[in-house]
Amino acid sequence: MAIANTSTADGPPVLSVGVPRRRFNTGLDVRIAARANDFTTFTSGLAPSHLQANLIVLPSRYASDFRDLCARNPVPCPLLAESYVPGDFSRLKSRLHTVPSGAKIAADLDLRSDCPRYNVYVDSKFTKDGVFNIQSYWTSDHIAFLIGCSYSFESALCNAALPPRHFVMDRNVSMYRTNIPLNPAGVFTGATYVVSMRPYKKADIPKIRAITRGYLATHGECLAWGWDALERLGIADIDTPQWGDAPLTLDRRPLSEMMGDDDHVPVFWGCGVTPQEAVMNAGLEGTVMGHAPGHMLVLDCLEEAILV
Amino acid sequence: MAIANTSTADGPPVLSVGVPRRRFNTGLDVRIAARANDFTTFTSGLAPSHLQANLIVLPSRYASDFRDLCARNPVPCPLLAESYVPGDFSRLKSRLHTVPSGAKIAADLDLRSDCPRYNVYVDSKFTKDGVFNIQSYWTSDHIAFLIGCSYSFESALCNAALPPRHFVMDRNVSMYRTNIPLNPAGVFTGATYVVSMRPYKKADIPKIRAITRGYLATHGECLAWGWDALERLGIADIDTPQWGDAPLTLDRRPLSEMMGDDDHVPVFWGCGVTPQEAVMNAGLEGTVMGHAPGHMLVLDCLEEAILV
């Protein structure tokens, strides 16, 4: 493989940072490479300006509850699209007003293999970590849901000369569990928001809120910011994210060394890993699948198409 | 007045409970009575099956931020409609997919006088409590927003032989501040959910969740339940709601005496007083107006029209 990824199918990716990433021009290019297991790492910054999505695949009996969960929690769970019919892994039904055609969101699609990596949950227990595809788990009763991803506003931040630090350093974004409750829906109770974090200068936060607020369908605008937000969100240790890579300063020190510094302020957005956490809390029966955090489905649709 | 309401325009309503309430057949009947200051008390159970709404009136420069606040927080802030144009107090623009015509939501309308009572905030400070109308505060720059109200699923609960207790006892519903943060939007930062509470038997909660979940536009389904929810929501004292009447047992004892009892379990829904709290936290300049909690705008539209 051309990328520096020493992980195996059984373990989480272990990345050699600083190695240049492969370049892809379109979402389809990324999907075809992922389908062939020729690209298996995180997708931030790939195929710039193409929308990226979180994936969650559920037994059909939970679909209605899940749609309500999304409707009641649009910041962490913004629903973009779902399987056209149960069992369908190649055609989408759009849930975006701005892009009403599922085929315009992604055509030439295999939801079972087009994310670089997947997680698998059986009876709400985390069972498989970071596998390359989910063909052997997929059944005609499964429905896939695509949820917006905050990677989708990173091009806009880059264009405003405010590139996210994990993007600059070629690392996975840092993701954290919080204590902010999701509004429950049917079987989905007891779950909390998962957030992604990007450090910025305090003085830039108004600009960052303004840039990302147009991306309602992909977790914008931010939901909390400032060093004091850690306590409000119930994040005990900024250096120990539950998913993704630990956040670093540009000279590779732990971000916690900057605590209280206005030049390195954590800024938080809703995160599409939230539905996977909701599944773990819901005691669902059967097999549930999702993308591995940071290893998204890259779409045909451009980010600007979802701007409101 | 036919109702037992000893309050004045300067103070909150003081109600003699147990006196039969006046009967109204339609939303318009209630609005005409409120317009004439001939009905000035809380509206739960009035004109059964007619949709009720929370009102918030803002200077136009905050309208865009407020729409985003609603989009990002649909459980406590479900937007039903707004002024057709700035300054318009008699015509609505619908924000409901199921009832796209503002005139079908309410015609023959004067938003300045058709709630039984109003609160007024100047420069984000609570200034006037429970006034009968807001004609002297309204300007051509004001935009009114109608937010769904949980009274709108009370008919459905009554029809299922699960009438809310405040309804049976002819009291105002109990409303509480919580520590659950709203997703911020523009100027609206730092606010938290307000919730309404209705006690029920623990065994009935699944049925209650199922009945109210169709009312996505009016705070359904519930967002928390159980005696342990008090701590999760940050409610220190169930007997001291911040708005409405204190909750009682059917034999008129404080609800706290039932703490831990499965026959008297608090169940919480999002509450449309939330935007008024958001205003207080946002440091808005100028004059903001809202309905007095529990004293809603009653609409022409029927509750069943919004079911999803």
Interface residues (C-beta under 8 A of the other chain):
Chain A: D68 A71 R72 P74 V75 I180 P181 N183 P184 A185 G186 R209 R213 L216 E221 C222 L223 A224 R232 G270
Chain B: D68 A71 R72 P74 V75 I180 P181 N183 P184 A185 G186 R209 R213 L216 E221 C222 L223 A224 R232 G270
